[in-house]
């Protein structure tokens, strides 16, 4: 797999609230072999032991349970919230051993897998070359050698802090057969969300307000203007609309026109980007993946995310997180350093820049503590002197 396959999902006309545009995704035939349920946690903060003395800590309001047993199961009640009392630094209250963990009952594995939505994808981004330099060149400090990129943190915003999103989700009209949506803020794609079955979507739609959204989307929501609503104009200059059937056909033609415009323009980068997929878990004929973008520079939108695909590669579950330009820069820099064995001189040459400029980029990316300042300064002076 290199791309996201949305075969079987059709776009419906968007609904707009202020600067928020919600585009429904509908399945003609729901997926019956896989279902998603929500699992609410009593404590909103959690810690995941990743092994190798590495721990992932984040705000975790809920998890998803993928069920491929074919049995009807009750979903957990909705309503997890952070309490009003307590210090600003909330201690870790729950330890999840893995981001994706198979359920067990009476010591035997069930046909159910618990995973933490979006955190699976974020952990993959945070772990990008987490170990630090693979070759100990003189420029890298002892901290880089001993600890790598630890600790590593990124900023994100809960949905309820994105202006207008809560109201848009509250008044959003759920379509018959709807199995997902694409969420835009100021007509910038913020997130895509897909589930296997319409009943799953109805149950999980409220969780979108508790999901994480990137810095760029938060800024667009604050400063972006209202976006135009979808409108259909049916002109009857040639007298082609004479019956209700003619009117229905003309309306459907408008819907198709909207869908083609959406797929060709608004969601093009998400669909056409070539991703790097990592399989996290296999569930019989279904696979759970997380993916990373190529970290290309130049203003192209780029997303990280996770998905469940069937044996044909079709997407049954999808959740994405749009990276900010700064996050793309950090990913791009780490990729280039790793490709050049963390050799600063070769990396600068690969980036088409100078040694001093590379050192500045590493510093601005928040990785300055990994550099041996005296050695870098000496190399810069040698380069400038030459």
C-alpha positions as CSV (number, residue, x, y, z in Angstrom):
1,X,0.0,0.0,0.0
2,X,1.2,3.5,-0.9
3,X,-2.1,5.4,-1.2
4,X,-5.4,5.7,0.6
5,X,-8.1,3.8,-1.3
6,X,-11.6,5.2,-0.7
7,X,-13.3,2.9,-3.1
8,X,-17.0,2.4,-2.1
9,X,-17.3,5.8,-0.5
10,X,-19.4,8.5,-2.2
11,X,-19.4,12.3,-1.5
12,X,-22.6,14.1,-0.6
13,X,-23.1,17.9,-0.8
14,X,-21.3,19.8,2.1
15,X,-22.9,21.4,5.0
16,X,-21.5,24.7,6.3
17,X,-21.4,26.5,9.6
18,X,-19.3,29.7,9.6
19,X,-15.8,28.6,8.5
20,X,-16.4,24.9,9.1
21,X,-17.4,22.7,6.1
22,X,-18.5,19.1,6.7
23,X,-18.5,16.8,3.7
24,X,-20.5,13.5,4.3
25,X,-19.1,10.2,3.0
26,X,-21.7,7.5,2.2
27,X,-21.4,3.8,1.5
28,X,-23.8,2.2,-0.9
29,X,-23.1,-1.1,0.9
30,X,-22.0,-1.0,4.6
31,X,-19.2,-3.3,5.7
32,X,-20.8,-6.1,7.8
33,X,-17.7,-8.1,8.8
34,X,-16.1,-5.3,10.9
35,X,-17.6,-3.0,13.5
36,X,-16.2,-0.2,15.7
37,X,-17.3,0.6,19.2
38,X,-16.2,3.3,21.6
39,X,-14.5,2.6,24.9
40,X,-14.6,5.5,27.4
41,X,-12.0,5.9,30.1
42,X,-12.6,7.1,33.6
43,X,-9.3,9.0,33.6
44,X,-8.6,11.3,30.7
45,X,-4.8,11.1,30.8
46,X,-3.0,7.9,29.9
47,X,0.4,6.4,29.4
48,X,1.4,3.7,27.0
49,X,4.5,1.6,27.6
50,X,6.2,1.3,24.2
51,X,9.1,-0.9,25.4
52,X,12.8,0.0,25.4
53,X,12.2,2.3,28.3
54,X,10.0,4.6,26.2
55,X,6.6,5.9,27.3
56,X,4.0,7.7,25.3
57,X,1.8,10.0,27.4
58,X,-1.2,12.0,26.2
59,X,-4.8,13.1,26.7
60,X,-6.8,10.0,25.9
61,X,-10.6,10.5,26.3
62,X,-11.6,7.3,24.6
63,X,-10.4,4.3,22.6
64,X,-12.0,2.3,19.7
65,X,-12.7,-1.4,19.8
66,X,-12.5,-3.1,16.4
67,X,-14.8,-6.2,16.5
68,X,-14.7,-8.8,13.7
69,X,-16.5,-11.5,15.6
70,X,-19.8,-10.9,13.9
71,X,-21.5,-10.7,17.3
72,X,-23.6,-7.8,18.5
73,X,-21.8,-5.9,21.4
74,X,-22.9,-3.0,23.5
75,X,-20.8,0.2,23.0
76,X,-19.4,2.1,26.0
77,X,-21.4,5.1,27.2
78,X,-20.3,8.5,25.9
79,X,-19.3,11.4,28.2
80,X,-15.7,11.4,29.3
81,X,-14.5,14.8,30.5
82,X,-11.6,16.4,32.3
83,X,-12.6,17.4,35.9
84,X,-12.7,21.0,37.0
85,X,-10.6,20.4,40.1
86,X,-7.0,19.5,40.3
87,X,-3.6,21.0,39.6
88,X,-2.6,22.2,36.0
89,X,-0.2,19.2,35.7
90,X,-2.6,16.2,35.9
91,X,-0.7,13.0,36.8
92,X,-0.9,9.9,34.7
93,X,-3.8,7.8,36.0
94,X,-4.1,4.9,33.6
95,X,-1.5,2.8,32.0
96,X,-2.3,1.2,28.6
97,X,0.3,-1.4,27.9
98,X,0.1,-0.9,24.1
99,X,-1.5,1.5,21.7
100,X,-3.2,-1.5,20.0
101,X,-4.0,-4.5,22.2
102,X,-6.2,-7.6,21.6
103,X,-8.9,-8.2,24.1
104,X,-8.8,-11.3,26.2
105,X,-11.6,-13.1,28.1
106,X,-10.9,-15.9,30.6
107,X,-7.3,-15.9,29.4
108,X,-8.3,-16.5,25.7
109,X,-8.0,-13.9,22.9
110,X,-11.2,-12.5,21.6
111,X,-12.1,-11.2,18.1
112,X,-11.8,-7.7,19.4
113,X,-8.9,-5.2,19.3
114,X,-8.6,-2.0,21.4
115,X,-6.6,0.9,19.9
116,X,-6.4,4.6,20.7
117,X,-7.7,6.7,17.8
118,X,-5.1,9.2,16.4
119,X,-2.6,8.4,19.1
120,X,-1.5,5.4,17.1
121,X,-0.6,7.8,14.2
122,X,0.9,10.5,16.5
123,X,3.2,7.9,18.2
124,X,4.5,6.9,14.8
125,X,5.3,10.6,14.0
126,X,6.9,11.2,17.4
127,X,9.0,8.0,17.0
128,X,10.4,9.1,13.7
129,X,14.1,8.4,14.0
130,X,13.6,8.7,17.8
131,X,16.9,6.9,18.6
132,X,18.9,9.8,17.3
133,X,22.2,9.5,15.4
134,X,23.0,6.1,14.1
135,X,26.7,7.1,13.7
136,X,28.4,9.2,16.4
137,X,29.9,12.1,14.4
138,X,31.8,14.7,16.4
139,X,29.0,17.3,16.1
140,X,26.5,15.3,18.2
141,X,26.4,15.7,21.9
142,X,26.5,12.9,24.5
143,X,22.8,13.6,25.1
144,X,22.1,12.7,21.4
145,X,24.1,9.5,21.8
146,X,22.5,8.4,25.2
147,X,19.0,9.7,24.9
148,X,18.3,10.4,21.2
149,X,15.3,12.7,20.7
150,X,13.9,12.2,24.2
151,X,11.7,13.8,25.3
152,X,9.8,14.5,22.1
153,X,6.6,16.5,22.2
154,X,4.2,18.1,19.7
155,X,1.3,20.6,20.1
156,X,-2.3,19.7,19.2
157,X,-5.7,21.1,20.1
158,X,-8.8,19.2,21.3
159,X,-11.8,19.7,19.1
160,X,-13.8,21.6,21.6
161,X,-11.1,24.4,21.5
162,X,-11.5,24.9,17.7
163,X,-13.9,27.8,17.2
164,X,-17.2,26.8,15.6
165,X,-16.5,23.1,15.4
166,X,-18.7,22.0,18.3
167,X,-21.7,23.9,16.9
168,X,-21.1,22.6,13.4
169,X,-21.0,19.0,14.7
170,X,-24.1,19.5,16.8
171,X,-26.3,20.8,13.9
172,X,-24.8,18.5,11.3
173,X,-27.4,16.4,9.5
174,X,-26.3,12.7,9.2
175,X,-27.2,11.2,5.9
176,X,-28.7,7.8,5.4
177,X,-25.8,5.3,4.8
178,X,-23.2,7.8,6.1
179,X,-20.0,6.2,7.1
180,X,-17.6,9.1,7.5
181,X,-16.9,12.8,6.7
182,X,-14.2,15.1,5.6
183,X,-13.8,18.1,7.9
184,X,-12.6,21.5,6.5
185,X,-11.8,24.7,8.3
186,X,-11.5,27.8,6.1
187,X,-11.7,25.2,3.2
188,X,-8.4,23.6,4.4
189,X,-8.8,19.9,5.0
190,X,-8.4,19.3,8.8
191,X,-9.3,15.6,9.1
192,X,-10.9,12.7,7.4
193,X,-12.9,10.1,9.4
194,X,-14.2,6.8,8.0
195,X,-15.9,3.8,9.7
196,X,-17.2,0.5,8.3
197,X,-20.9,0.8,9.1
198,X,-23.5,3.7,9.4
199,X,-24.5,2.6,12.9
200,X,-20.8,2.9,13.9
201,X,-20.8,6.5,12.5
202,X,-23.9,7.5,14.4
203,X,-22.3,6.2,17.6
204,X,-18.9,7.7,17.0
205,X,-19.8,11.1,15.4
206,X,-19.8,12.9,18.9
207,X,-16.2,11.7,19.5
208,X,-15.0,14.1,16.8
209,X,-15.2,17.0,19.3
210,X,-12.7,15.2,21.5
211,X,-10.2,14.4,18.7
212,X,-6.9,16.2,18.2
213,X,-6.4,18.8,15.5
214,X,-3.3,20.5,14.3
215,X,-2.0,24.0,15.0
216,X,-2.8,25.2,11.4
217,X,-6.5,24.3,11.7
218,X,-6.7,26.0,15.1
219,X,-5.4,29.2,13.6
220,X,-7.6,29.0,10.5
221,X,-10.6,28.6,12.7
222,X,-9.7,31.8,14.6
223,X,-8.7,34.0,11.7
224,X,-10.4,32.5,8.7
225,X,-13.6,33.9,7.1
226,X,-16.9,32.2,6.5
227,X,-16.9,29.8,3.6
228,X,-19.6,29.7,0.9
229,X,-22.4,27.1,1.2
230,X,-23.1,24.4,-1.5
231,X,-25.9,25.7,-3.7
232,X,-27.5,24.0,-6.8
233,X,-28.7,26.2,-9.6
234,X,-30.9,24.4,-12.2
235,X,-31.5,26.5,-15.2
236,X,-34.3,25.6,-17.6
237,X,-33.4,27.8,-20.6
238,X,-34.2,25.0,-23.1
239,X,-37.3,23.7,-21.3
240,X,-35.6,20.5,-20.3
241,X,-37.1,20.4,-16.9
242,X,-40.8,19.5,-17.3
243,X,-41.5,16.8,-14.8
244,X,-40.4,15.8,-11.3
245,X,-38.3,13.1,-12.8
246,X,-36.5,15.8,-14.9
247,X,-36.0,17.9,-11.8
248,X,-34.6,14.9,-9.8
249,X,-32.2,14.1,-12.6
250,X,-31.0,17.7,-12.7
251,X,-30.5,17.8,-9.0
252,X,-28.5,14.5,-9.1
253,X,-26.3,16.0,-11.9
254,X,-25.6,18.9,-9.5
255,X,-24.6,16.5,-6.8
256,X,-22.3,14.6,-9.2
257,X,-20.7,17.9,-10.2
258,X,-20.1,18.8,-6.6
259,X,-18.5,15.4,-5.9
260,X,-16.2,15.7,-8.9
261,X,-15.1,19.1,-7.8
262,X,-14.5,17.9,-4.3
263,X,-12.5,14.8,-5.3
264,X,-10.5,16.7,-7.9
265,X,-9.6,19.8,-5.9
266,X,-10.4,19.8,-2.2
267,X,-9.3,16.3,-1.3
268,X,-6.7,15.7,-4.0
269,X,-3.6,15.9,-1.8
270,X,-5.0,13.4,0.7
271,X,-5.9,10.9,-2.0
272,X,-2.9,11.3,-4.3
273,X,-0.1,11.5,-1.8
274,X,2.2,8.5,-1.6
275,X,2.5,7.4,2.1
276,X,4.7,5.1,4.0
277,X,2.5,2.5,5.7
278,X,3.4,0.4,8.8
279,X,1.2,-2.5,9.7
280,X,0.4,-2.5,13.4
281,X,-1.9,-5.5,13.8
282,X,-3.5,-8.2,11.6
283,X,-7.1,-9.1,12.3
284,X,-7.9,-12.1,10.2
285,X,-8.6,-10.6,6.8
286,X,-8.3,-7.0,8.1
287,X,-5.1,-5.0,8.8
288,X,-4.5,-2.0,11.0
289,X,-2.0,0.4,9.7
290,X,-0.5,3.8,10.6
291,X,1.0,6.0,7.9
292,X,3.4,8.9,7.4
293,X,3.6,11.3,4.5
294,X,6.8,11.9,2.4
295,X,7.4,15.2,4.3
296,X,7.7,17.3,1.1
297,X,8.4,21.0,1.3
298,X,6.5,23.5,-0.8
299,X,3.1,24.1,0.8
300,X,1.4,20.8,0.0
301,X,-0.9,19.6,2.7
302,X,0.3,16.5,4.5
303,X,-1.4,14.2,6.9
304,X,-0.5,11.4,9.3
305,X,-3.1,8.9,10.3
306,X,-4.2,5.3,10.7
307,X,-6.5,3.0,8.8
308,X,-8.0,-0.5,8.7
309,X,-8.0,-2.1,5.2
310,X,-9.4,-5.3,3.9
311,X,-7.5,-7.9,1.8
312,X,-8.2,-5.8,-1.3
313,X,-6.7,-2.7,0.2
314,X,-10.0,-0.8,0.6
315,X,-10.2,1.6,3.5
316,X,-12.8,0.5,6.1
317,X,-11.6,2.8,8.9
318,X,-9.6,6.0,8.6
319,X,-8.6,8.9,10.8
320,X,-6.1,11.6,9.8
321,X,-4.3,14.5,11.5
322,X,-3.0,17.4,9.4
323,X,0.5,18.4,10.1
324,X,1.6,22.1,10.4
325,X,4.3,23.5,8.3
326,X,6.7,23.4,11.2
327,X,5.9,19.7,11.8
328,X,6.5,18.9,8.2
329,X,9.9,20.7,8.4
330,X,10.9,18.7,11.4
331,X,9.9,15.4,9.7
332,X,11.7,16.5,6.5
333,X,14.9,17.3,8.4
334,X,14.9,14.1,10.4
335,X,14.4,12.1,7.2
336,X,17.3,13.8,5.5
337,X,19.6,13.4,8.5
338,X,18.8,9.7,8.7
339,X,19.3,9.2,4.9
340,X,22.8,10.7,5.3
341,X,23.7,8.7,8.4
342,X,23.4,11.9,10.5
343,X,26.5,13.3,8.9
344,X,26.0,17.1,9.0
345,X,28.2,17.9,6.0
346,X,26.6,15.4,3.7
347,X,23.1,16.4,4.9
348,X,23.8,20.1,4.2
349,X,24.9,19.1,0.7
350,X,21.8,17.0,0.1
351,X,19.6,19.9,1.2
352,X,21.5,22.3,-1.1
353,X,22.5,24.5,1.8
354,X,25.6,25.4,3.9
355,X,26.8,23.7,7.1
356,X,26.0,26.8,9.2
357,X,22.4,26.9,7.7
358,X,21.9,23.3,8.6
359,X,23.0,23.9,12.2
360,X,20.5,26.8,12.3
361,X,17.7,24.5,11.0
362,X,18.5,21.9,13.6
363,X,18.4,24.5,16.3
364,X,15.1,26.0,15.1
365,X,13.5,22.6,14.8
366,X,14.0,22.2,18.6
367,X,16.9,19.7,18.3
368,X,19.6,22.1,19.3
369,X,20.4,20.3,22.5
370,X,21.6,17.3,20.5
371,X,24.4,19.3,18.9
372,X,27.9,19.7,20.4
373,X,28.0,23.5,20.2
374,X,31.8,23.9,20.3
375,X,32.4,21.4,17.6
376,X,29.7,22.9,15.4
377,X,31.1,26.4,15.9
378,X,34.6,25.2,14.9
379,X,33.3,23.5,11.8
380,X,31.3,26.6,10.8
381,X,34.4,28.8,11.2
382,X,36.5,26.4,9.2
383,X,33.8,26.4,6.4
384,X,33.6,30.2,6.4
385,X,37.4,30.5,6.5
386,X,37.7,28.2,3.5
